[in-house]
């Protein structure tokens, strides 16, 4: 599959597929809406991103699907009128939360014993999942090897996914971002779906967007991604939001024709 830069001609016009009323626009947080930072608790959207996302959420259904726990992500989105927020890589909220918490509680002492003493590694407990950060490790390669060895001690019930200087651990069988996105699409009866994310956990969401009424976008080019489109870096997300805003505005200002609204003319957006 050839992957296209969504910010370039003629591909930028493809955002019109997901701009009509009834569309669901979903976003990852870290590395997508917010830059990756040295300390995860410090992550925040730029004000320019917040303003754009807030305006988009006033026009369309906007959802956030993140690896962060709900209690962590909700304050970071204060003021943005989202339609839905899903945390813990798709598990929160869900009936699976109690079982996931039990698994994570059993993993914690094993991980702390295996890698808790290593300088530069931080184990983050999100309740229904864990993240082992190694961005401050003196040797990333050694850190990844130590984490991999620790994960093997946890047995077959753990799924591990690489992120940007982090390894995410979730129980096998836990709802994924793909499950969450499919559920939200069904619940809101979305006519089209957009999703953007930046790492391996987002591939589950990309995998469920495989028709002409959807748009999957990866932050950063990847030859192996299931997303057909990409933007070069996190700093380009504002430009993508501008495209979505222009496209939604065009739809909202074009009078409906007698047999139903058609896509706006290219002279109007974006």
N, C-alpha and C positions, 0 to 999 in steps of 0.2 A: 504494500500500500504506500502510495506517495503521500507524504505529509506536507501540508501547505501552511505558509505563514498567513494567518487570518488578517493581518494588518496590511497586506499588500494587494494590489490589483491583480486579477479581478476577484480574488477570494473574499475581500472585505464585504462584498455584496451578499455573501452567504448568510450574514447575520440576519437578513430579512426573514429567513426561514423560522427564526425563533423570536420575532419581534411583535407578532400579532397579539391582540388581546386574547387571554386564555393561555398564554405561554407560561411555563415555569422556568425561571432562571436561577440556577443553583451554583454555589461557590464554595470551594475550600477556603480555609482561612490562612494558616501559616504558609508562607511561600507563594501565596496567591493574592489575597486581599491585603495581607500584611507581609512586609519583608522578613526574611529570616534574620534573627538577631543572635548575639552571643549568648544571651540568657533568655530562655523561652518565656519566663514570666514578664519580660519587658516587651514582648511583641505587641504591636499596635498598628492599626491602619494609619496611613498618612491622612491628614485632614482633607486633602484633595480627593482621595479615594472615598472617604466617608461621605463627603458631599455628593459625589456622583452616585454612590450606591444608595444613599437615602432617596435621591430623586428617582432612581430606577425602581426602587421598592414602592414608591407612591404610584407608579404606573402599571407595574406588573407584579405577579407573585414571585417573590425572591426568597430563596431558602439557603441556609448555610449548613453544609455537611462537613464536619471537622473531626479530627482525632482528639481534640480537647474534650474534657468533661463539660457537661452543660453548665455547671456552676462556675466554671472557668471562662467559657466563651461568652455567656450572656452579658456580663458587664462590659466586655470589649465591643459589643454591638449596640450598646445603649443608644437610643435615639434613632436607630435604623428600623423602620417598620417592616420587619421580616414576616413572611407568612409561616415559616417553620425553621426550627433550628434542631439539628441532629448531631449528637456528640459521640465520642468514643468509637469513631470509625464506622458508625451505623448502628451501634448497639443501644444508644441512649436517646430517647426512651424506647424500650421494648420489653416484652415479657422475659427476655433472656438475661436481663441485668443481674438478677439474684445469682444465677448459676455462674455468670461471668465473674462476679465479685468473689465467689468461692474459689474459683480457679486462680485468680490473681492473688488472693490471700495466701494460697498454697505455694505460689511461685516465689513470692517476695523473699522468704528466708533463704531459699536456694540461691537466688541471684545475689543477695547481699553477701552470702558466704563466698560465692565464686568471684565476684567482681567489685563488691562494695569497697574493698580496700585499695583499689587501683586509682591512682591520681588522675583527675580529669574526667572520670566517668560519673554520671549522675543518673540514678534510677528514679524515674518519675511515675508515681502511682496515680492513675486516673480513675481508679475504682474498677472499671470493667476492662481495662487494658493497662499495659505498662509501656513506657518508653525509656530506653537506655541511651542517653546522650553521651557522645564522646567528642564533641567539638573542641573541648579543652585538653584532650589527651595529647601527650607529646608525640606519640606515634599512632596515627589513625589505624594503620594496618595491624599493629599489635592489639589495639583496642577491639577492632572488629573480630580478630581471631579469638580473643578472650571471651567476648560476648557470644560468639558462635559456640564455643565450648560450653559455656554456661547454659545456653538454650538447649543443647543436646541433653543436659541433665534433667531438663523439665519433662522429657518424654514426648510422646506423640500427640499430646493434646494441645500443643501450642503452634500457632502460625506466626512466623516472624517475617516482617517486611522492612526492607531497607528504606530509609528516608535520607534527608540531607544531614549527615553526621549524627544520625539517630537510627536505632533499630526499634521498631514497634512490635509489640508482642500482644496477640489477641488469642482467645480460645478458639480452637478449631470448631467450626459450626456456628460461630457467632455471626449475627447479621453484619453485612459489609456495607460500604458506601453504595454499592450497586443495589443491594436490597433496599436501602433507605430511599434511594432515588426512585426506584420502581414503585415503592409504596406511596411516596409523595405524589408521583405522577397519577397513580390510580385514585388517590384520595381527593385530589383537586380537579381531576378530569382534565388535565393539561392537554391542550391541542398540539403543543410542541415543547421540547425540553432542551435546555442549554446547561452544560456543566463544564467548569474549568477547575483544574487542580494541577499539582506540580510533582507528585511522587508516586511511588508504587501503590500506596493505598487507594489512590484515585483511579487506578486502572480498573478496579471493580466497577466504578461508576461509568467509565468510558465503555465498558463491555456491554452495558445495557442500552447504549445509545447507538443503534445500528440501522436507523431508517432515515427517510428523507424529512421527517418532522423533528429531527434532533441535531444537536451540534455539540461535539466533544472537543475540548481544547486543552492542550497540555502547556504548562508554563515551562519553556525551555524545549528545544528540539530533542526528539528521541526517536531513533530508528526502530525501536521495538514497541513503542506505545500503541495502544489501541485507538488513541485519538487521531482523527484524520487531520486536525488542525493544531497549530501551536502559535504562541506568541514568544518572541525570543527570550524575554526575561520578565521578572516580577515588576520591574519598573515600567513595563509596557502595558500593565493591566489597566491603568487609567485611560490609555488610548483605546483599549478594547471597550471599556465602559462608555466612552464617548461614542463609539460606533453603535452600541446598543441603545444609547439614549437618542441618537439621531434617527435610528431605525424605528424605535417605538414612537417617537414624535411624528414621523412621517405617516405611520399607520393611523395615529390618532387624529391627524388633521386631514386625511384623505376621506372625502364623503363616501359612504357605502354605495355601491351600485345596486341596481334593482334585484340582482340575483345573488348578492353576497359580496363581501369585501374581498378584493384581490390584493396581491402584493403591490406596494407603492412603486411608482415608476422610479427608475434609477436617477432621474433628475432631482428627486426629492430627498433621497437618503441612500447611504449615510454620507 
